[in-house]
């Protein structure tokens, strides 16, 4: 039997896909469709409330070049669901290719989706392309947070080089209300030093809210952010940008800020573990 050199074998890659669809039954948000495949798992803890909480899990333990995960969430009319992750998503050094994470969210009339994954941690020479596509009905509410750490400062880690792309598209009744593209490529540590980028900070986040109460939440959110970020409301959406020197400092701002946008409700319990 002939044995080929190691370079002739393609590295094993993580693949995962998860889909969650809700329905209203007996005045409560219930499961209508559920699918999980590969390293993508979804758990639904008991909430003892009319709302649903979903916890996304990547059983591969992190992502590297060539790994692919796809998530899909659809909230039917008048249902409410909060989606979070079991832990931080770690993006490791990529020998080749780019890891891909895509999320598609649909929110029906009078429905609500709170997309609250925990922080994504980039390691040196990581390569990640991430996409978030959201379709909202006219009366839907949508809250999202995406937080990124350029290494873990407490562990002495730094991200000198790598690739990170983050693409958002949010539509209401088919009309585009928000689009943004973030891209770091090459010497990330050097780029992050620029005042117009991160001023040397290594932890940053975007908060997004679109719903009937968005504008009313703006003053309290700005008070919560202090000098660590800024927030604006226009075109039916509220957006905040936050930067901090460490992941711990970022979380100290994020947790109360998210609570403001959840009308006083706390962050999911897994955030405290």
Legacy VTK file of the C-alpha trace (Angstrom):
# vtk DataFile Version 3.0
C-alpha trace
ASCII
DATASET POLYDATA
POINTS 273 float
0.000 0.000 0.000
1.441 3.347 -1.046
1.443 6.160 1.518
1.374 9.717 0.189
3.284 12.534 1.901
1.291 14.547 4.459
1.043 17.570 2.163
-1.122 15.527 -0.227
-3.908 15.206 2.349
-6.416 18.016 2.821
-6.764 19.105 6.477
-10.007 18.154 8.163
-12.383 21.124 8.330
-15.269 21.884 10.671
-18.694 22.149 9.056
-21.902 23.079 10.812
-25.420 24.280 10.104
-28.246 25.128 12.497
-31.794 26.397 11.887
-34.456 27.493 14.347
-38.025 28.547 13.460
-40.578 29.634 16.060
-44.363 29.695 16.211
-46.940 31.130 18.595
-48.932 28.524 20.514
-51.027 29.137 23.614
-49.643 32.640 23.956
-46.055 31.345 24.157
-43.150 31.126 21.732
-42.771 27.508 20.725
-40.531 25.515 18.426
-41.817 25.028 14.883
-38.728 23.831 13.002
-35.393 22.646 14.349
-32.321 21.459 12.471
-28.689 20.959 13.429
-25.842 19.349 11.563
-22.122 18.847 12.050
-20.421 20.974 14.698
-23.376 23.398 14.976
-25.664 22.621 17.908
-28.624 24.505 19.405
-29.894 24.121 22.951
-33.190 25.502 24.277
-33.124 25.925 28.068
-36.408 26.266 29.976
-37.126 29.967 30.500
-40.397 29.792 32.465
-41.653 32.727 30.389
-43.539 33.227 27.115
-40.228 33.925 25.380
-37.678 31.461 24.008
-33.928 31.420 24.577
-31.600 29.578 22.206
-27.940 28.833 22.886
-25.681 28.201 19.893
-22.740 25.851 20.349
-19.779 25.166 18.090
-18.594 21.735 19.219
-15.354 22.007 17.225
-14.027 24.290 19.981
-13.059 27.143 17.685
-12.575 27.978 14.042
-9.617 28.104 11.696
-9.074 28.532 7.965
-11.631 26.704 5.824
-14.144 26.021 8.609
-17.762 26.930 7.809
-20.728 27.513 10.119
-24.194 28.668 9.041
-26.979 29.780 11.395
-30.598 30.588 10.558
-33.288 31.991 12.871
-36.871 32.824 11.898
-39.282 34.324 14.437
-42.929 33.999 13.398
-45.454 36.782 14.034
-45.814 37.748 17.715
-43.025 35.446 18.925
-39.968 36.478 20.932
-36.592 34.750 20.961
-33.164 35.579 22.375
-30.198 33.894 20.704
-26.794 33.713 22.360
-23.713 31.480 22.383
-22.422 29.079 24.995
-18.997 30.762 25.070
-16.664 33.072 23.186
-15.982 32.012 19.604
-12.221 31.582 19.157
-10.692 32.127 15.723
-7.297 30.452 15.581
-4.295 30.917 13.297
-5.122 29.890 9.740
-2.510 27.982 7.782
-4.614 28.514 4.659
-8.118 29.582 3.615
-10.600 31.667 5.632
-13.134 30.609 8.238
-16.713 31.561 7.349
-19.648 32.289 9.664
-22.997 33.321 8.174
-26.224 34.202 9.988
-29.670 34.733 8.454
-32.424 36.155 10.663
-36.080 36.787 9.804
-38.427 38.570 12.212
-42.206 38.641 11.655
-44.814 41.257 12.576
-44.892 42.130 16.286
-42.061 39.623 16.780
-38.682 40.156 18.409
-35.220 38.659 17.998
-32.320 39.582 20.267
-29.071 38.394 18.666
-26.590 38.373 21.569
-23.577 36.143 20.872
-20.658 36.392 23.270
-17.387 37.924 22.113
-15.366 36.657 19.158
-11.657 36.309 19.983
-9.187 36.652 17.118
-5.751 35.083 17.502
-2.647 36.160 15.617
-2.835 35.255 11.920
-6.508 34.329 12.188
-8.658 34.633 9.075
-12.426 35.117 9.382
-15.209 36.320 7.101
-18.529 36.895 8.869
-21.950 37.827 7.446
-25.217 38.912 9.099
-28.392 39.259 6.987
-31.637 40.345 8.666
-35.164 40.739 7.245
-37.663 42.586 9.441
-41.415 42.961 9.122
-42.813 46.468 9.579
-43.555 46.103 13.305
-40.654 43.779 14.206
-37.986 44.462 16.830
-34.358 43.462 16.389
-31.428 43.857 18.774
-27.894 42.749 17.904
-24.449 42.878 19.436
-21.185 41.791 17.870
-18.068 42.143 20.013
-14.490 41.365 18.962
-11.292 40.954 20.969
-7.930 41.251 19.230
-6.338 38.606 21.409
-6.663 38.297 25.166
-4.571 41.000 26.780
-4.584 39.281 30.184
-2.972 36.238 28.538
-0.285 38.345 26.863
-1.785 37.761 23.421
-1.689 40.236 20.548
-2.888 40.131 16.953
-0.067 41.421 14.778
-1.397 40.143 11.456
-4.537 38.528 10.116
-7.779 38.998 8.246
-11.225 39.906 9.552
-14.246 40.916 7.513
-17.689 41.646 8.977
-20.645 42.350 6.670
-24.112 43.459 7.873
-27.302 43.939 5.877
-30.600 44.761 7.635
-33.850 45.234 5.719
-37.348 46.215 6.793
-40.162 45.174 4.459
-37.481 44.484 1.868
-36.040 48.013 2.099
-32.397 48.285 3.134
-32.123 50.274 6.384
-28.580 49.376 7.399
-25.438 48.206 5.627
-21.888 48.135 6.881
-18.582 46.508 6.049
-15.618 46.142 8.388
-12.331 44.837 7.099
-8.944 44.344 8.730
-6.290 42.804 6.534
-2.562 42.504 6.987
-0.933 44.373 9.873
-3.950 44.572 12.184
-1.993 45.684 15.257
-0.529 48.624 13.369
-3.872 49.623 11.817
-5.598 49.533 15.208
-3.266 52.231 16.510
-4.821 54.884 14.243
-7.127 57.357 15.988
-9.770 56.857 13.299
-9.718 53.100 13.902
-9.272 51.991 17.544
-6.651 54.345 19.028
-4.739 51.317 20.246
-7.711 49.620 21.915
-8.029 45.866 21.400
-11.687 45.252 22.307
-14.609 46.712 20.366
-18.305 46.150 19.753
-21.287 47.300 17.727
-24.791 47.494 19.201
-27.792 47.734 16.890
-31.474 48.201 17.728
-34.432 48.660 15.403
-37.883 48.857 16.912
-40.624 51.169 18.189
-38.588 52.193 21.273
-35.219 52.744 19.617
-35.236 56.542 19.711
-36.545 56.671 23.287
-33.647 54.478 24.455
-30.945 56.759 23.060
-30.448 59.141 26.050
-30.151 56.330 28.584
-27.812 54.370 26.329
-25.506 57.372 25.892
-25.436 57.820 29.654
-24.503 54.175 30.046
-21.678 54.370 27.486
-20.040 57.474 28.960
-16.735 58.242 27.242
-16.211 54.665 26.074
-18.382 54.895 22.978
-20.974 56.799 21.016
-24.557 56.204 19.936
-26.829 57.693 17.299
-30.395 57.251 16.081
-31.543 57.788 12.499
-33.547 56.070 9.796
-35.467 54.045 12.382
-32.376 52.448 13.946
-30.099 53.001 16.922
-26.392 52.180 16.621
-23.636 52.319 19.220
-19.890 51.777 18.837
-17.750 50.874 21.833
-13.998 50.441 22.259
-12.082 49.366 25.370
-8.521 48.424 26.359
-9.423 44.849 27.409
-12.224 42.349 27.015
-13.095 42.710 30.697
-13.435 46.480 30.338
-15.582 46.021 27.246
-17.920 43.609 28.995
-18.362 46.023 31.921
-19.834 48.472 29.406
-21.660 45.980 27.209
-23.671 44.212 29.910
-25.514 47.324 31.209
-25.825 48.724 27.662
-27.526 45.556 26.438
-29.830 45.666 29.453
-30.877 49.201 28.493
-31.791 48.011 24.993
-33.662 45.038 26.488
-35.821 47.464 28.469
-34.188 46.462 31.734
-33.968 42.710 31.156
-30.546 41.181 31.961
-28.197 39.569 29.485
-28.617 35.780 29.050
-27.364 33.748 32.013
-24.545 32.125 30.020
-22.894 35.555 29.813
-22.201 35.351 33.549
-20.531 31.942 33.529
LINES 1 274
273 0 1 2 3 4 5 6 7 8 9 10 11 12 13 14 15 16 17 18 19 20 21 22 23 24 25 26 27 28 29 30 31 32 33 34 35 36 37 38 39 40 41 42 43 44 45 46 47 48 49 50 51 52 53 54 55 56 57 58 59 60 61 62 63 64 65 66 67 68 69 70 71 72 73 74 75 76 77 78 79 80 81 82 83 84 85 86 87 88 89 90 91 92 93 94 95 96 97 98 99 100 101 102 103 104 105 106 107 108 109 110 111 112 113 114 115 116 117 118 119 120 121 122 123 124 125 126 127 128 129 130 131 132 133 134 135 136 137 138 139 140 141 142 143 144 145 146 147 148 149 150 151 152 153 154 155 156 157 158 159 160 161 162 163 164 165 166 167 168 169 170 171 172 173 174 175 176 177 178 179 180 181 182 183 184 185 186 187 188 189 190 191 192 193 194 195 196 197 198 199 200 201 202 203 204 205 206 207 208 209 210 211 212 213 214 215 216 217 218 219 220 221 222 223 224 225 226 227 228 229 230 231 232 233 234 235 236 237 238 239 240 241 242 243 244 245 246 247 248 249 250 251 252 253 254 255 256 257 258 259 260 261 262 263 264 265 266 267 268 269 270 271 272
